[in-house]
Amino acid sequence: MFGSVGLALILLSVAPSLSLHGSNGSKCPDEFISFDGSCYFISRMKTGRDRARNVCQKLKSDLVSVESQAEEAFLQNFIQKNIQGAYTTSFRGVWTSGKYNPKTNSWYWEATGRPLVHSNWYGNERAGGKIYPCLILGWGASRVKPISEWHNHPCYNGQRHTYAISGFICEARQNINHNSYW
């Protein structure tokens, strides 16, 4: 999709001081923060979902899978601290690994293959997967309060219609036995 020079520029813009050795004192790479056995990185890059996932994978992680209420509360706080303009009408959401499977008529986390156990859907958006098969963590345009909701969203992979996406979150599971991640 983009060459090694393009990826290097993306990584520099996404994480200018990225080190994959965890010198920040945790078992996470620099620029990632630790919570409950996972490492998280937030990017403010507005891009399509496939490109966001590719960047995460280059960082030895994947798009986030939100698997508990505690994790969602942590991510909500993480977004508020790391995306300027979060909780305003200009902020809409961040890509996750949530995908709709039309064969099983169900949602799952693409990064782990597991079904959604915890959810926080806005209204009846869970049912909208047939039309918009990707899941974003965000809020509606008229919402201006710090409460996250899940929305189905088109999986745009070009620059077209990424106006509603304010970035993405990468997640890497910590590997306690090997003092590393994933």
N, C-alpha and C positions, 0 to 999 in steps of 0.2 A: 504494500500500500504506500509506504514511503521508505526511502533509502536510509542507510545508517547515518548519514549526515543529518537528514530530516529528523530522525529519531533522537539524535544527540541534541539537536536544537530544542525539540519538545521536552526532553528530560531536563535540559538546563532551564527552560522556562517554567517547568512544573516543579522541579526540585533543584535549585541551583547548588545546594551544598549536599546533595545526596551521597551518602556513604552506606554501603550495604554491610557494615561491620558493627553497627550498634554502639558507636562511641558515645551515644547520649545516655548511657548508664542503664538502659533497659535491654531486653532481648529483642529489640526491634531495630531496624535500620534507622539511621539519622533521617530526620524529617517525618518519621512515623511516630505515632504515640501509642502507648500500650493501654489496653483495657480488657480485663477478663480473658486473658489467654490469646488475644489477637493484637495485631499491629495495624494501625489505620493511617492512611495518607489521604489528604483532601487536596483536590486540584480545582482551581478556579477557571480552568481552560474550558471554553464553550466549544464542544465538538460532538460529533455523532457517537452513538453508543459503541459501535465496533472499534472505533479509534480509541475511545476511552478504555475499553477492555484491553486493547493491545498495549497501551501505555502501562496499565496495571501489570500485565503479564511480563513486560520488560523489567518491571520493578520487582519481579518475583512475588507477585500477589495477584489478586483478581478483583473484579468489582465486588462491592460489599454485599453480604447476605445478612439481613437483619433478622435474628432468630430469637429475640426476647424483648420484653418491654424495657428491661434495664439497658440493653444494648441500644435500643432506639432512643432512650432518654440521653444516653451518652452521646450518640451521634447528633442529636438535636443541639446539644450544648457545643459539640465540636464544630458544627456548621455555623452556629451563631458567633463563635470566636474566630473563625477562619475565613468566612466569606463576607466581605464588606457588603452591606445592603441586605443581608439576610433578614427575613421577616419584614420585607417591604413589598410593595406591589410589583417591583421590578425583579424580585427574586422568585423563581418558580420551583426549582428543584434540582436534585443531583441524580445522576444515573446510579442504579443498583444492578445487581445480577439477576433481579427478578424477571422471569419470562413466563409467558402463557403458552401452554401446550394444547393446541386445538384437538389433538388425537385423544387426550384424556380429559379435556375440558377442565383443566386445572392449572394453577400457578405453581412454579417451582423456582428454586435458586439455581441458576445456571452454573455458578461457581462450584457448588457442592453437589448438585443433582437432587437435593432434598426438597420435599414439598414445603410450602409455607406453613408453619405451625403458629407463630405469632403473626398477627396482621393488624393494621390500623388504616383500613381503607376509608377514603372519603366517599360518603354516600354509597351509591351502588356501583362504584367504579370497578370493583372486583369482577363484575359480570361483563365489563367492556373489553376483556382481553381478546375477543374475536376480532375487534376492530383495531385496538391499540395494544399490541402484545408485549410491551416493555413496561417495567415498573420504575417509577421515580419516587424518591422521598422528597416531598415538597408540600406546597399549599396553593390554594386557589388565588387568582389575581386580586380578589377583593379582601382576602384575609391579611390582616396586618398584625397578627398577634403570634407569639412564639409557641405555636402548636404545629407539630408536623403531622402530615397525613400522607397516605400512599395514593398515588394516582397512576392509572394506566396511561401510557404515552406512546405515540408512534416511535418506532425504532429507527429514526432518521440517522443515516450514516454519512451524509454529506453535511455541508454547512447550512443547507436549507432547513428552516424551521427549528434550528437549535436555539432560537431566541428564548425559549422557555427553560432551557437548561443552563444552569449557572455553574456547572462543574460535575465532578464525579468523586466518589470515595473508593479507594483501594483498600483491601483487607488481606492481611497475611496471618495465618494461624501460627502462633509461636510453637516451636518444637522444644519443649522443656528438656527432653533427654539429650538433645544435641546442642543446646545453648545457641539455637539459631531459629529461623522462622521457616514456616511452611514445610 
